[in-house]
Amino acid sequence: MNKNFLFALSVLLGTIVGAGIFGIPYVISKSGMIPGFFYFLILGGAVLLIHLFFGEIILRTKGEHRLVGLAQRYLGRWGKALITISVLIGTTGALLAYLILAGDFLKILFSPSFNLSAFHFTLFFWAILTYFIFRGIKLIAPAELLTNLLFFLVIFIIFGFCLPKFSPSNLVAFSLPNAFLPYGVILFSLVGWSAIPEIEGIFRGPGEKRKIKTVIIWATAIVITLYLAFALIVVGVAGNRTSFDTLSGLTPFLGSKIVFFGALAGLITIADSFLVLSLYLRNTFIYDFKFSKTLAFLAACSLPLLLFLAGFRSFIGTIGFVGTVVGVLEGAAIILIFKRAKALGDRAPEYSLKMPSILLYFLMLILILGAMSQVF
């Protein structure tokens, strides 16, 4: 493995692994381990293929492109409109989820000193981060790499402290009433195709771009293994006391100090992601919707806050909804673009997947049926 491969792998891992990991133990504790493993098997395979499809699409198309531009090129105006809607819903929903989780993590960090609710801590988090967004400030690349390393380190430390307290009796095999609960949360936590164009840019040398396929496969295998192990360990310790944010439910078992450092690492990662997504949403309003900079800033910052103030404060519900919408709209669009790019692409790709049309439609059916299960 050379330097570019490791860097590309870290970029994709850093994009995929985020706030969603904290919701997985809760939904699996409610649905049972069997549905959890089933969803990771089915959705993991589906998302792996969609990532590989997107990689081939990028390699079949000359120039630099993102999903919105590729949708317009291969699917026309309706494709661009579909992806634009998905980007707005997905980005705003993810920002809302970060606000909710940040309030809970800040409460864990400061509740001994400040008698404030998670609601008030969320407002504090939003106010501080909004200032940075107004100034157009985000963490520089080395700082982002440091936050990702810190995050993974703390996750493995939590593993180490959980193992001695693990009890198989805390694991539920199956719970029919909550069997569909994990779908959107797990899908949200697996999606990382926005990083594929960045990975393509890392590989510059002759023949290097074919490594994109290997990077995607490795990243998917690592993420699924990490998520399953994290969920198994946390639920094996906390059982039916597993909390929706994972950390607060572990306090009685691990002690406040370990949970404190977990909340701190999680908060730093969330703050970084919140800045990146907010600036991305602001720039979307400026360049795609022709908003003024002031109006774009107000829209990007106020939308998630207004949703929070309106009563949308369920972390699990939010990431479940966002994962379902983004998975269906963007996943289906990528599948359709992949099919079109096979015929209309303007360069020879470094790797090519041979997929029968029936499999492509089956993947779309999985996404649609999953979305319907969330509605019902």
C-alpha positions as CSV (number, residue, x, y, z in Angstrom):
1,M,0.0,0.0,0.0
2,N,1.5,3.3,-1.1
3,K,0.9,6.8,0.4
4,N,-1.8,7.8,-2.0
5,F,-3.8,4.6,-1.3
6,L,-3.6,5.1,2.5
7,F,-4.6,8.8,2.1
8,A,-7.5,7.9,-0.2
9,L,-8.6,5.2,2.2
10,S,-8.5,7.6,5.2
11,V,-10.6,10.2,3.2
12,L,-13.3,7.7,2.4
13,L,-13.3,6.3,6.0
14,G,-13.5,9.8,7.4
15,T,-16.4,10.7,5.2
16,I,-18.4,7.5,6.0
17,V,-17.8,7.2,9.7
18,G,-19.4,10.1,11.7
19,A,-22.4,10.8,13.9
20,G,-24.3,7.8,12.5
21,I,-22.1,5.4,14.5
22,F,-23.6,6.7,17.7
23,G,-27.2,5.7,16.6
24,I,-26.4,2.2,15.5
25,P,-26.2,0.5,19.0
26,Y,-29.6,2.0,20.0
27,V,-31.6,0.7,16.9
28,I,-29.9,-2.7,17.1
29,S,-30.8,-3.0,20.8
30,K,-34.4,-2.3,19.8
31,S,-34.6,-4.5,16.7
32,G,-32.4,-7.3,17.9
33,M,-29.1,-8.6,16.6
34,I,-30.5,-10.7,13.7
35,P,-32.2,-7.8,11.9
36,G,-29.1,-5.7,12.6
37,F,-26.8,-8.2,10.9
38,F,-29.3,-8.7,8.1
39,Y,-29.4,-4.9,7.3
40,F,-25.6,-4.7,7.3
41,L,-25.4,-7.6,5.0
42,I,-28.1,-6.3,2.5
43,L,-27.4,-2.6,2.8
44,G,-23.7,-3.0,3.1
45,G,-23.7,-4.9,-0.2
46,A,-26.0,-2.4,-1.9
47,V,-24.0,0.6,-0.8
48,L,-20.7,-1.1,-1.8
49,L,-22.1,-1.6,-5.3
50,I,-23.4,2.0,-5.5
51,H,-20.0,3.4,-4.4
52,L,-18.3,1.2,-7.1
53,F,-20.8,2.4,-9.7
54,F,-20.1,6.0,-8.8
55,G,-16.4,5.4,-9.1
56,E,-16.8,4.0,-12.6
57,I,-19.1,6.9,-13.5
58,I,-16.3,9.4,-12.5
59,L,-13.7,7.4,-14.5
60,R,-15.9,7.3,-17.6
61,T,-16.5,11.1,-17.6
62,K,-13.8,13.6,-18.6
63,G,-13.2,16.6,-16.4
64,E,-14.1,17.1,-12.7
65,H,-17.7,16.5,-11.8
66,R,-19.9,16.1,-8.7
67,L,-23.2,14.3,-8.5
68,V,-25.4,17.3,-9.4
69,G,-23.5,17.9,-12.6
70,L,-23.4,14.2,-13.5
71,A,-27.1,13.9,-13.0
72,Q,-27.7,16.9,-15.3
73,R,-25.4,15.5,-18.0
74,Y,-26.7,11.9,-18.0
75,L,-30.3,12.3,-16.8
76,G,-31.2,15.8,-17.9
77,R,-33.0,18.5,-15.9
78,W,-35.2,16.1,-13.9
79,G,-32.1,14.3,-12.7
80,K,-30.5,17.6,-11.6
81,A,-33.7,18.6,-9.8
82,L,-33.9,15.2,-8.1
83,I,-30.4,15.4,-6.8
84,T,-30.7,19.1,-5.8
85,I,-33.8,18.2,-3.6
86,S,-31.8,15.3,-2.1
87,V,-28.8,17.5,-1.4
88,L,-31.0,20.1,0.4
89,I,-32.9,17.6,2.4
90,G,-29.8,15.5,3.2
91,T,-27.6,18.4,4.2
92,T,-30.2,20.2,6.3
93,G,-31.2,16.9,8.0
94,A,-27.6,16.0,8.7
95,L,-27.0,19.5,10.2
96,L,-30.1,19.0,12.4
97,A,-28.8,15.6,13.6
98,Y,-25.5,17.2,14.5
99,L,-27.3,19.9,16.5
100,I,-29.3,17.4,18.4
101,L,-26.3,15.2,19.2
102,A,-24.0,18.2,20.1
103,G,-26.5,19.3,22.8
104,D,-26.4,15.8,24.4
105,F,-22.6,15.6,24.2
106,L,-22.2,19.1,25.7
107,K,-24.6,18.1,28.5
108,I,-22.3,15.1,29.3
109,L,-19.3,17.4,29.3
110,F,-20.6,20.3,31.3
111,S,-23.6,19.1,33.3
112,P,-21.6,18.9,36.6
113,S,-20.8,22.6,36.3
114,F,-23.7,24.1,34.4
115,N,-27.3,23.1,35.2
116,L,-28.5,23.5,31.6
117,S,-30.6,21.2,29.4
118,A,-29.5,19.6,26.2
119,F,-31.8,22.1,24.4
120,H,-29.8,25.1,25.8
121,F,-26.5,23.5,25.0
122,T,-27.7,23.0,21.4
123,L,-28.4,26.7,21.1
124,F,-25.0,27.5,22.5
125,F,-23.3,25.1,20.0
126,W,-25.3,26.6,17.1
127,A,-24.3,30.2,18.1
128,I,-20.6,29.5,18.3
129,L,-20.5,27.5,15.0
130,T,-22.6,30.1,13.2
131,Y,-19.9,32.7,13.9
132,F,-17.3,30.5,12.2
133,I,-19.6,29.9,9.3
134,F,-20.2,33.7,8.9
135,R,-16.4,34.1,8.8
136,G,-16.1,31.3,6.3
137,I,-13.7,29.4,8.6
138,K,-13.3,25.6,8.5
139,L,-10.6,23.3,9.9
140,I,-7.6,23.0,7.7
141,A,-6.8,19.5,6.3
142,P,-4.2,18.5,8.9
143,A,-6.6,19.4,11.7
144,E,-9.4,17.3,10.0
145,L,-7.0,14.4,9.8
146,L,-6.2,14.9,13.5
147,T,-9.9,14.9,14.5
148,N,-10.5,11.7,12.6
149,L,-7.6,10.0,14.3
150,L,-8.7,11.2,17.7
151,F,-12.3,9.9,17.0
152,F,-11.1,6.4,16.0
153,L,-8.7,6.3,18.9
154,V,-11.5,7.0,21.4
155,I,-13.8,4.5,19.8
156,F,-11.2,1.8,20.3
157,I,-10.6,2.9,23.9
158,I,-14.3,2.5,24.5
159,F,-14.0,-1.0,23.0
160,G,-11.3,-1.8,25.5
161,F,-13.2,-0.6,28.6
162,C,-16.5,-2.3,27.4
163,L,-15.0,-5.8,26.8
164,P,-14.7,-6.8,30.5
165,K,-18.3,-5.8,31.2
166,F,-19.7,-7.5,28.1
167,S,-22.6,-10.0,28.8
168,P,-24.2,-12.1,26.1
169,S,-27.5,-12.1,28.1
170,N,-27.9,-8.4,27.2
171,L,-28.2,-9.3,23.5
172,V,-31.7,-9.6,22.1
173,A,-32.0,-11.9,19.0
174,F,-35.2,-10.4,17.4
175,S,-37.9,-7.9,18.2
176,L,-40.7,-7.9,15.6
177,P,-42.2,-4.5,16.5
178,N,-38.9,-2.7,15.8
179,A,-37.6,-4.9,13.0
180,F,-37.6,-2.0,10.5
181,L,-36.1,0.6,12.8
182,P,-32.4,0.1,11.8
183,Y,-32.9,0.6,8.0
184,G,-32.6,4.4,7.7
185,V,-30.0,4.7,10.5
186,I,-27.7,2.1,9.0
187,L,-28.1,3.5,5.5
188,F,-27.2,6.9,6.8
189,S,-24.1,5.6,8.5
190,L,-22.9,3.7,5.3
191,V,-23.2,6.4,2.7
192,G,-20.0,8.1,1.6
193,W,-20.2,8.5,-2.1
194,S,-19.6,12.3,-1.9
195,A,-15.9,11.4,-1.3
196,I,-15.4,9.4,-4.5
197,P,-14.6,12.4,-6.7
198,E,-12.0,13.5,-4.0
199,I,-10.4,10.1,-4.1
200,E,-10.2,10.1,-7.9
201,G,-8.2,13.4,-7.6
202,I,-5.7,11.8,-5.2
203,F,-4.6,9.1,-7.7
204,R,-2.7,10.9,-10.5
205,G,-0.1,8.5,-11.7
206,P,-0.6,6.1,-14.7
207,G,-2.8,3.2,-13.8
208,E,-3.3,4.5,-10.2
209,K,-6.9,5.3,-10.7
210,R,-7.8,1.6,-10.8
211,K,-7.0,1.5,-7.1
212,I,-10.3,3.4,-6.5
213,K,-12.1,0.1,-6.6
214,T,-9.8,-1.5,-4.0
215,V,-10.1,1.6,-1.8
216,I,-13.9,1.4,-1.9
217,I,-13.9,-2.4,-1.1
218,W,-11.5,-2.0,1.8
219,A,-13.3,1.0,3.3
220,T,-16.7,-0.7,3.2
221,A,-15.3,-3.9,4.8
222,I,-13.6,-1.8,7.6
223,V,-16.7,0.3,8.2
224,I,-19.1,-2.6,8.5
225,T,-16.7,-4.5,10.7
226,L,-16.3,-1.5,13.0
227,Y,-20.0,-0.7,13.2
228,L,-21.0,-4.3,13.9
229,A,-18.3,-4.7,16.6
230,F,-19.2,-1.3,18.1
231,A,-22.9,-2.2,18.2
232,L,-22.3,-5.7,19.6
233,I,-20.0,-4.4,22.4
234,V,-22.2,-1.5,23.4
235,V,-25.4,-3.5,23.5
236,G,-23.6,-6.3,25.2
237,V,-22.7,-3.9,28.0
238,A,-25.8,-1.6,28.3
239,G,-28.6,-4.0,27.0
240,N,-32.0,-2.3,27.2
241,R,-30.4,0.7,28.7
242,T,-28.6,1.6,25.5
243,S,-29.2,5.3,24.8
244,F,-29.9,6.9,21.4
245,D,-26.5,8.7,21.6
246,T,-24.7,5.6,23.0
247,L,-22.5,7.5,25.4
248,S,-25.0,8.6,28.1
249,G,-26.2,5.0,28.4
250,L,-22.7,3.8,29.1
251,T,-22.0,6.1,32.0
252,P,-23.3,3.7,34.7
253,F,-21.0,1.0,33.3
254,L,-17.8,2.7,32.3
255,G,-17.8,5.8,34.6
256,S,-18.0,9.4,33.8
257,K,-14.3,10.0,32.9
258,I,-14.3,7.5,29.9
259,V,-17.6,8.8,28.7
260,F,-16.4,12.4,29.1
261,F,-13.5,11.8,26.6
262,G,-15.8,9.9,24.3
263,A,-18.2,12.9,24.3
264,L,-15.3,15.3,23.8
265,A,-14.0,13.4,20.7
266,G,-17.5,13.0,19.3
267,L,-18.2,16.8,19.8
268,I,-15.0,17.8,18.0
269,T,-15.9,15.5,15.1
270,I,-19.4,16.8,15.0
271,A,-18.2,20.4,15.0
272,D,-15.9,19.8,12.1
273,S,-18.6,18.0,10.1
274,F,-21.1,20.8,11.0
275,L,-18.7,23.5,9.6
276,V,-18.0,21.6,6.4
277,L,-21.7,20.8,5.7
278,S,-22.9,24.3,6.6
279,L,-20.3,25.9,4.3
280,Y,-21.2,23.4,1.5
281,L,-24.9,24.3,1.9
282,R,-24.1,28.0,1.9
283,N,-22.1,27.7,-1.3
284,T,-24.9,25.6,-2.8
285,F,-27.3,28.5,-2.2
286,I,-24.8,31.0,-3.7
287,Y,-23.7,29.1,-6.8
288,D,-26.8,27.0,-7.6
289,F,-29.6,29.2,-6.4
290,K,-27.9,32.6,-7.0
291,F,-28.6,33.8,-3.5
292,S,-26.6,36.7,-2.1
293,K,-23.9,35.8,0.3
294,T,-25.9,37.2,3.2
295,L,-29.1,35.4,2.3
296,A,-27.2,32.2,1.6
297,F,-25.5,32.4,5.1
298,L,-28.9,33.0,6.8
299,A,-30.6,30.1,4.9
300,A,-27.8,27.7,5.6
301,C,-27.6,28.5,9.3
302,S,-31.3,29.1,10.1
303,L,-32.9,26.0,8.4
304,P,-31.6,23.3,10.8
305,L,-32.1,25.6,13.8
306,L,-35.7,26.4,12.8
307,L,-36.4,22.6,12.5
308,F,-34.9,22.1,15.9
309,L,-37.0,24.9,17.4
310,A,-40.1,23.5,15.7
311,G,-39.7,20.3,17.7
312,F,-37.7,18.0,15.4
313,R,-35.3,16.8,18.2
314,S,-35.1,13.0,17.7
315,F,-31.6,12.0,16.7
316,I,-32.6,8.5,15.6
317,G,-35.7,9.8,13.7
318,T,-33.7,12.5,11.9
319,I,-30.8,10.3,10.7
320,G,-33.3,7.5,9.8
321,F,-35.3,9.9,7.7
322,V,-32.2,11.5,6.1
323,G,-30.6,8.1,5.4
324,T,-33.8,6.9,3.7
325,V,-34.3,10.0,1.5
326,V,-30.7,10.3,0.5
327,G,-30.4,6.5,-0.1
328,V,-33.4,6.4,-2.3
329,L,-33.0,9.6,-4.3
330,E,-29.2,9.6,-4.7
331,G,-28.8,5.8,-4.7
332,A,-31.4,5.4,-7.5
333,A,-29.9,8.3,-9.4
334,I,-26.4,6.9,-9.3
335,I,-27.7,3.5,-10.5
336,L,-29.5,5.2,-13.5
337,I,-26.4,7.4,-14.2
338,F,-24.2,4.3,-14.2
339,K,-26.4,2.6,-16.8
340,R,-26.3,5.7,-19.0
341,A,-22.6,6.3,-18.5
342,K,-21.9,2.8,-19.8
343,A,-23.2,4.0,-23.2
344,L,-22.5,7.7,-23.2
345,G,-19.2,8.1,-21.2
346,D,-16.4,9.9,-23.0
347,R,-13.3,8.0,-21.7
348,A,-12.2,4.5,-21.0
349,P,-12.4,3.7,-17.3
350,E,-9.6,2.1,-15.3
351,Y,-12.1,-0.5,-14.0
352,S,-15.5,-1.6,-15.4
353,L,-18.2,-3.6,-13.7
354,K,-20.4,-6.0,-15.7
355,M,-23.8,-5.7,-14.1
356,P,-27.0,-7.2,-15.7
357,S,-29.9,-4.7,-15.8
358,I,-32.0,-7.0,-13.6
359,L,-29.5,-6.5,-10.7
360,L,-29.6,-2.7,-11.1
361,Y,-33.4,-2.7,-10.9
362,F,-33.2,-5.1,-7.9
363,L,-30.9,-2.6,-6.1
364,M,-33.4,0.2,-6.7
365,L,-36.2,-2.1,-5.5
366,I,-34.3,-2.7,-2.2
367,L,-34.0,1.1,-1.7
368,I,-37.6,1.8,-2.5
369,L,-39.0,-1.1,-0.3
370,G,-36.7,0.1,2.5
371,A,-38.1,3.6,2.2
372,M,-41.7,2.2,2.3
373,S,-40.9,0.3,5.4
374,Q,-39.9,3.5,7.2
375,V,-43.2,5.1,6.2
376,F,-45.2,2.3,7.6
